[in-house]
Amino acid sequence: MRSLIVAAFAASLSLAGAVVAFAQDAPKVGVVVKIGGIPWFNAMEAGIKEQGQKLGVDAFMIGPTSADPALQVRAIEDLIAQGVKVIGVVPNDAKVLEPVLTKAQAAGIKVITHESPSQKGADWNFELASATGFGEAHGKLLAEKMGGKGEYAVFVGSLTVPLHNAWADAAIAYIKANYPDMKLVGERYGVAEDVDKSRSTALDLIAAHPDLTGFLAFGSQGPIGAGRAIEERRKTGKIFVLGPFSPGQGQKLIKSDAISGGFMWNPKQAGEVFVTLADRLIKGESVKDGDDIPGLGVIKPVGNDIIVDQLLPINKDTVDDLAAMGL
């Protein structure tokens, strides 16, 4: 009996040693996202961790406490000091991050970004939806909900997030060209990564503009906050809220019609792509036109951008299945 216990103890030490060895030997990949603790990036973190385990990469996510570019800079500086092999980023401010990303590259670290087309300081940027296609899809759906007339407001994560503003540009241009009876209220509002700010801004706009009948919110917390404002003011069915959001977070709001719908891509899949691309770069494998990359398919890069269209509609018919996926 004692020999069995000794053998089991020795086996446990061997296993523990193997785990420690993996942690020490596996290449490190750190991904810095816009903000931690929200469903969208929780799903992305799950993809990062699962793909890291699958590929033998020590992959992890860092989520700042607020959507502050300075906090992202600090996190990237820490990753450079750790000597990670690859840094992934979902930027809050593309310009602010340029110097620190260039610093990472100068240190021999590969840089991958997401939601930041043509990012300077990045080896590669990938998108699971084209800016024009994503924006126009939302603009068309909003126009259909509003009957092609009335006032609407636009939220973005911040005025310095390139992709959110590119989506807004495409949506506004599409509406202007096709629905002349729809009027944009004010400028776009940089609140859609903060549910409380989105709610309070929506409440202010509803009070200030009695003819407001639509919100287009680009940023995962924007539709949630605006939807809650619609419920509070009992404007369900009268004011329409559209945009990308986490289905699990907005499930009740879309079923009550406080949110009218939207489109998204799979953030968990985006997390997996971060690690897949990082693994290819670490191994010196190609990332070129015609390559078939898991999560992206056959790619056709333009500059340092890899853009594919994989839109998922979010509505009453799809929200339960999407939420069941952990999104």
C-alpha positions as CSV (number, residue, x, y, z in Angstrom):
1,M,0.0,0.0,0.0
2,R,2.8,2.4,0.9
3,S,4.5,1.7,-2.4
4,L,1.3,2.6,-4.2
5,I,1.1,5.9,-2.3
6,V,4.7,6.7,-3.0
7,A,4.1,5.9,-6.7
8,A,1.0,8.1,-6.9
9,F,2.9,11.0,-5.1
10,A,5.7,10.7,-7.6
11,A,3.3,10.7,-10.5
12,S,1.6,13.8,-9.2
13,L,5.0,15.5,-8.9
14,S,5.8,14.5,-12.4
15,L,2.5,15.9,-13.7
16,A,3.0,19.2,-11.8
17,G,6.5,19.4,-13.2
18,A,5.1,19.0,-16.7
19,V,2.6,21.8,-16.1
20,V,5.3,24.1,-14.8
21,A,7.5,23.1,-17.8
22,F,4.7,23.9,-20.2
23,A,4.2,27.3,-18.6
24,Q,7.9,28.1,-18.8
25,D,8.5,26.7,-22.3
26,A,5.4,27.6,-24.2
27,P,5.6,30.9,-26.2
28,K,3.6,33.7,-24.5
29,V,0.9,35.6,-26.3
30,G,-0.8,38.5,-24.5
31,V,-4.0,40.1,-25.9
32,V,-5.0,43.6,-24.6
33,V,-8.7,44.4,-25.2
34,K,-10.7,47.6,-24.8
35,I,-12.1,46.9,-21.4
36,G,-12.4,43.8,-19.1
37,G,-15.5,42.3,-17.4
38,I,-18.1,42.7,-20.2
39,P,-19.6,39.7,-22.0
40,W,-18.1,40.5,-25.4
41,F,-14.6,40.3,-24.2
42,N,-15.3,37.5,-21.8
43,A,-16.3,35.4,-24.8
44,M,-13.1,36.6,-26.6
45,E,-11.0,35.5,-23.6
46,A,-12.6,32.0,-23.7
47,G,-11.5,31.7,-27.3
48,I,-8.0,32.9,-26.5
49,K,-7.6,30.4,-23.7
50,E,-9.1,27.4,-25.5
51,Q,-7.1,28.0,-28.7
52,G,-3.9,28.5,-26.6
53,Q,-4.4,25.1,-25.0
54,K,-5.1,23.5,-28.3
55,L,-2.0,24.9,-30.0
56,G,0.4,24.7,-27.0
57,V,0.6,28.5,-26.6
58,D,0.6,30.3,-23.3
59,A,-2.1,32.7,-24.4
60,F,-3.9,35.2,-22.0
61,M,-6.0,38.3,-22.1
62,I,-5.6,41.6,-20.3
63,G,-8.8,43.7,-19.9
64,P,-8.3,47.2,-18.5
65,T,-10.8,48.5,-15.9
66,S,-12.0,51.3,-18.2
67,A,-11.9,52.0,-22.0
68,D,-8.9,54.2,-21.5
69,P,-6.1,54.2,-24.1
70,A,-3.5,55.1,-21.4
71,L,-4.3,51.8,-19.6
72,Q,-3.8,49.9,-22.9
73,V,-0.4,51.6,-23.3
74,R,0.6,50.6,-19.8
75,A,-0.6,47.0,-20.4
76,I,1.4,46.7,-23.6
77,E,4.5,48.2,-21.9
78,D,4.2,45.4,-19.3
79,L,4.0,42.7,-22.0
80,I,7.1,44.1,-23.7
81,A,8.9,43.9,-20.4
82,Q,7.8,40.3,-20.0
83,G,9.3,39.5,-23.4
84,V,6.2,37.9,-24.9
85,K,6.4,36.6,-28.5
86,V,3.2,38.2,-29.8
87,I,1.0,41.0,-28.6
88,G,-2.6,41.3,-29.7
89,V,-4.7,44.4,-29.2
90,V,-8.2,45.7,-29.7
91,P,-7.4,49.4,-29.7
92,N,-9.3,52.1,-28.0
93,D,-7.3,54.8,-29.8
94,A,-5.3,53.8,-32.9
95,K,-3.1,56.9,-32.9
96,V,-2.2,56.8,-29.2
97,L,-1.1,53.2,-29.5
98,E,1.2,53.7,-32.5
99,P,4.4,54.5,-30.5
100,V,4.1,51.6,-28.0
101,L,3.2,49.1,-30.8
102,T,6.2,50.3,-32.8
103,K,8.3,49.9,-29.6
104,A,7.1,46.3,-29.3
105,Q,8.1,45.6,-32.9
106,A,11.5,47.1,-32.4
107,A,11.9,44.6,-29.5
108,G,11.2,41.7,-31.9
109,I,7.6,41.2,-30.8
110,K,5.0,40.5,-33.4
111,V,1.9,42.7,-33.2
112,I,-1.7,41.7,-34.2
113,T,-4.7,44.0,-34.0
114,H,-8.4,43.6,-34.4
115,E,-11.1,46.3,-35.0
116,S,-8.4,48.7,-36.2
117,P,-7.9,48.7,-40.0
118,S,-4.5,49.7,-41.4
119,Q,-3.2,50.0,-37.8
120,K,0.4,51.5,-37.8
121,G,2.7,49.5,-35.6
122,A,0.9,46.2,-36.4
123,D,2.2,43.3,-38.4
124,W,-1.4,42.2,-39.1
125,N,-4.9,43.5,-38.4
126,F,-7.9,41.2,-38.9
127,E,-11.6,41.8,-39.2
128,L,-14.5,39.4,-39.3
129,A,-16.7,42.0,-41.0
130,S,-15.9,44.6,-43.6
131,A,-16.5,48.2,-42.4
132,T,-18.7,49.1,-45.3
133,G,-20.8,45.9,-45.2
134,F,-21.2,46.1,-41.4
135,G,-22.3,49.7,-41.4
136,E,-24.6,49.5,-44.3
137,A,-26.3,46.4,-42.9
138,H,-27.2,48.3,-39.7
139,G,-28.2,51.4,-41.6
140,K,-30.6,49.5,-43.8
141,L,-32.1,47.6,-40.9
142,L,-32.6,50.9,-38.9
143,A,-34.3,52.5,-42.0
144,E,-36.6,49.5,-42.3
145,K,-37.6,49.7,-38.6
146,M,-38.2,53.4,-38.8
147,G,-40.2,53.3,-42.0
148,G,-37.6,55.4,-43.8
149,K,-38.3,58.6,-41.9
150,G,-37.7,60.3,-38.6
151,E,-34.7,61.4,-36.4
152,Y,-32.0,59.1,-35.2
153,A,-28.8,59.3,-33.1
154,V,-25.5,57.4,-33.5
155,F,-23.3,56.1,-30.7
156,V,-19.7,54.8,-31.1
157,G,-17.3,53.3,-28.5
158,S,-15.3,56.5,-28.7
159,L,-14.5,59.2,-31.2
160,T,-11.0,57.7,-31.6
161,V,-11.9,54.1,-32.4
162,P,-11.3,53.9,-36.2
163,L,-13.6,50.9,-36.9
164,H,-16.6,52.1,-35.0
165,N,-16.4,55.4,-36.8
166,A,-16.0,53.7,-40.1
167,W,-19.1,51.7,-39.4
168,A,-20.9,54.9,-38.5
169,D,-19.7,56.6,-41.7
170,A,-20.9,53.7,-43.8
171,A,-24.3,53.6,-42.1
172,I,-24.9,57.3,-42.2
173,A,-23.8,57.5,-45.9
174,Y,-26.1,54.7,-46.8
175,I,-29.1,56.3,-45.0
176,K,-28.4,59.7,-46.5
177,A,-28.2,58.2,-50.0
178,N,-31.3,56.0,-49.7
179,Y,-33.6,57.5,-47.1
180,P,-33.6,61.4,-47.4
181,D,-36.5,61.7,-44.9
182,M,-34.2,60.4,-42.1
183,K,-32.3,63.0,-40.1
184,L,-29.2,62.5,-38.0
185,V,-29.5,64.3,-34.6
186,G,-26.3,66.1,-33.5
187,E,-22.9,64.4,-33.9
188,R,-22.1,60.9,-32.9
189,Y,-21.7,60.2,-29.2
190,G,-18.6,58.3,-27.9
191,V,-20.4,56.3,-25.1
192,A,-21.0,52.8,-26.5
193,E,-18.4,51.0,-24.4
194,D,-20.1,52.1,-21.2
195,V,-23.6,50.9,-20.4
196,D,-24.4,53.7,-17.9
197,K,-23.2,56.5,-20.2
198,S,-25.1,55.0,-23.1
199,R,-28.3,54.9,-21.0
200,S,-27.9,58.5,-19.7
201,T,-27.1,59.9,-23.1
202,A,-30.1,58.1,-24.6
203,L,-32.3,59.5,-21.9
204,D,-31.0,63.0,-22.5
205,L,-31.5,62.7,-26.3
206,I,-35.1,61.4,-25.9
207,A,-35.9,64.3,-23.6
208,A,-34.3,66.9,-26.0
209,H,-35.7,65.5,-29.3
210,P,-39.4,64.5,-29.1
211,D,-39.3,63.2,-32.8
212,L,-36.3,60.9,-32.1
213,T,-37.3,57.4,-33.3
214,G,-33.9,55.6,-33.7
215,F,-30.6,54.8,-32.1
216,L,-27.7,53.2,-34.0
217,A,-25.1,52.1,-31.4
218,F,-21.7,50.7,-32.5
219,G,-20.0,49.3,-29.4
220,S,-21.3,46.3,-27.4
221,Q,-22.7,48.3,-24.4
222,G,-24.4,51.0,-26.6
223,P,-27.5,49.0,-27.5
224,I,-27.8,47.7,-23.9
225,G,-27.8,51.2,-22.4
226,A,-30.1,52.7,-25.0
227,G,-32.4,49.7,-24.7
228,R,-32.7,50.3,-21.0
229,A,-33.5,53.9,-21.6
230,I,-36.3,52.9,-24.0
231,E,-37.8,50.7,-21.3
232,E,-37.6,53.4,-18.7
233,R,-39.3,55.9,-20.9
234,R,-41.9,53.3,-22.1
235,K,-40.9,53.9,-25.7
236,T,-40.8,50.3,-26.7
237,G,-42.1,49.9,-30.3
238,K,-41.8,53.7,-30.8
239,I,-38.0,54.2,-30.7
240,F,-35.8,51.5,-32.3
241,V,-32.4,50.5,-31.1
242,L,-29.9,48.7,-33.3
243,G,-26.3,47.6,-33.1
244,P,-23.9,44.9,-32.2
245,F,-24.1,43.5,-28.6
246,S,-23.6,40.3,-26.7
247,P,-26.7,38.2,-27.1
248,G,-26.6,36.8,-23.6
249,Q,-26.5,40.3,-22.1
250,G,-29.3,41.7,-24.4
251,Q,-31.5,38.6,-24.6
252,K,-34.3,40.0,-22.5
253,L,-34.1,43.4,-24.1
254,I,-34.5,42.1,-27.7
255,K,-37.4,39.8,-26.6
256,S,-39.2,42.8,-25.1
257,D,-38.4,44.9,-28.3
258,A,-36.4,47.4,-26.3
259,I,-33.6,46.4,-28.8
260,S,-34.8,45.9,-32.3
261,G,-31.9,43.8,-33.7
262,G,-28.4,44.1,-35.1
263,F,-25.5,42.1,-36.5
264,M,-22.3,40.8,-34.9
265,W,-19.4,38.5,-35.5
266,N,-18.3,35.8,-33.0
267,P,-15.9,37.4,-30.4
268,K,-14.9,33.9,-29.3
269,Q,-13.9,33.2,-32.8
270,A,-11.9,36.5,-32.9
271,G,-10.1,35.3,-29.7
272,E,-9.2,32.0,-31.5
273,V,-7.9,33.9,-34.6
274,F,-5.6,36.0,-32.4
275,V,-3.9,32.9,-31.2
276,T,-4.0,31.1,-34.5
277,L,-2.3,34.0,-36.3
278,A,0.2,34.4,-33.4
279,D,1.1,30.7,-33.6
280,R,1.8,31.0,-37.3
281,L,4.0,34.0,-36.8
282,I,5.9,32.3,-34.0
283,K,6.6,29.3,-36.2
284,G,7.6,31.5,-39.1
285,E,4.6,30.1,-41.2
286,S,3.2,32.2,-44.0
287,V,0.3,34.7,-43.8
288,K,-0.3,35.5,-47.5
289,D,-2.9,35.7,-50.2
290,G,-4.6,32.3,-50.7
291,D,-3.7,30.8,-47.3
292,D,-6.6,29.0,-45.7
293,I,-6.5,30.0,-42.0
294,P,-8.8,28.5,-39.5
295,G,-11.4,31.1,-38.4
296,L,-10.8,33.3,-41.4
297,G,-11.0,30.9,-44.4
298,V,-9.0,31.7,-47.5
299,I,-7.5,35.2,-47.0
300,K,-6.8,38.0,-49.4
301,P,-4.8,40.6,-47.4
302,V,-4.7,44.2,-48.5
303,G,-1.7,45.9,-46.9
304,N,-1.6,44.6,-43.3
305,D,-5.4,44.0,-43.2
306,I,-7.1,40.6,-43.4
307,I,-10.9,41.3,-43.8
308,V,-13.6,38.7,-44.2
309,D,-17.4,39.0,-43.9
310,Q,-19.0,36.7,-41.4
311,L,-22.0,38.6,-40.1
312,L,-24.4,36.9,-37.7
313,P,-27.9,38.5,-37.4
314,I,-29.1,39.1,-33.8
315,N,-32.9,39.0,-33.5
316,K,-35.7,37.2,-31.6
317,D,-35.2,34.1,-33.8
318,T,-31.4,33.8,-33.3
319,V,-30.7,35.3,-29.9
320,D,-31.2,32.2,-27.8
321,D,-28.9,30.0,-29.9
322,L,-26.2,32.7,-29.9
323,A,-26.5,33.2,-26.1
324,A,-26.3,29.4,-25.6
325,M,-22.9,29.6,-27.4
326,G,-21.7,31.8,-24.5
327,L,-21.9,35.0,-26.6
